[in-house]
Amino acid sequence: MAGDTETSEGRRPRVPYLLTPGPLTTSDAVKRAMLRDWGSWDSDFRAMTAELRSRLLGLLGRGGAAFDCVPIQGSGTFAVEAMLGAFVPPDGKALVLANGAYGQRIAQILARLGRDHVVLDTGDYLPARGPEVTRALEGDPAIGQVVVVHCETSSGILNPLAEIGAAVAAAGRQLLIDSMSAFGALALEPAQIRYEALVSSANKCIEGVPGFGFVIARRAALAAARGRSHSLALDVHAQWAEMERSGQWRFTPPTHVVAAFVEALRAHEAEGGVAARGARYARNRDVLVAGMRALGFETLLDDRWLSPIIVTFLNPAHPRFDFARFYEEMKTRGFVIYPGKLTVVDSFRIGCIGRLDEDVMRAVVSAVQQALAAMGVDDARPCAAALAERARLPA
């Protein structure tokens, strides 16, 4: 992967690595794919759209034959709103499992759409567990859909979809998954977890660039969504019907982004698919976490809940540590990191996804050590209050 990030003159990055949950660092091949212009009605571009849809469906694994794929222009949130508008009926009711900013955003979208909903909020970084979901559904038979974020990147927690999905299926309800930051790296086989639809986007674990998201849903659910959407542009059924009829997007597609994404999908397959992509990200995480802990940092989450997508670290208690300064020190060394998004403890986040490998993560740890030295921080341990808050996490 070194050739994707180094100049011919040396081994320094051309631009900083993006250690974020997307947009993320992409390969040179993905970038080159955007150098050609495409006609949106041309047969070559229609073939590209068909390949995109087919390849995404191929990532589902067992049970995927009942599904279809509908790309949606815009950011990932556009696709989330499209999914909610299509599969939560106007007279229906949804249960939102929230443990961070993106679960809360789902609730905000439902409120804006006028969809009845209730929120099971487990805090910034505690997962909803199967028995809790079961109790919520038993107590409210009006709930038809349960909406969950696969990987809540506010904290980096990987929510336990298997037990959540089992509880939803046992209650005869429908599961909708925001797998924005996980799809393509973590398996979502319909034969293992029963769900009606999921959403993700081009600039996450497939390692494309921003510009569109996609809804993958059961064909029966897509057919039932006709006339249900609140929006013209975000009407999943209408987009699906047009793609099935003509192979076209209803409105101007992000042609260069689609070309880049198809290239990224081919690279994903060449790497070994979902299992291999997830394994690389897990190795990235393991190298990062081991190195940061050796420097004295503490992760917010116990190893059981750490996702291979992004890791939250508690801020050092040292009086000379300042995140804004730390961010700039890291950027000058070739790495863009992420601020914390928790309301209870001070933290920052480092992503493990993108065109990165273990060598890059070792360089990240080295850069952190250098940044701390430049700031005069000789102790990276967090404050006692942050550790006490962390002790509230599930075992």
SULPEKA-V524854 format. One line per field, one symbol per residue. phi: phi as a letter, one per 30 degrees, with the letter a starting at -180 (. if undefined). A space follows every 10 residues. Layout:
phi->???
This chain:
phi->.eddbcdddl ccddbddccb djebdcdddd dddddcdbdd cddddddddd dedddddddd idjdddcbcb dbejdededd ddddddccde ccbcccccbl dddddedddd dddiddabcc ccjdacddce dddedddddb dddcbccbcd bddecjdcdd dddddddddd dicccccdce cbdjcbdbdd dcbdbdabba bdccddiccd lacaccbded dddddeicdd bddcdddddd dddddbicdd beddeddddd dddddddddd dkiedddddd dddedddddd dddddjdcdd cdeecdddca bccddddedd dbdeddeddd ddcjbccbdd bcccbdabbb dccjdbbddd dddddddddd dddddiccbc dddddddddd ddddd
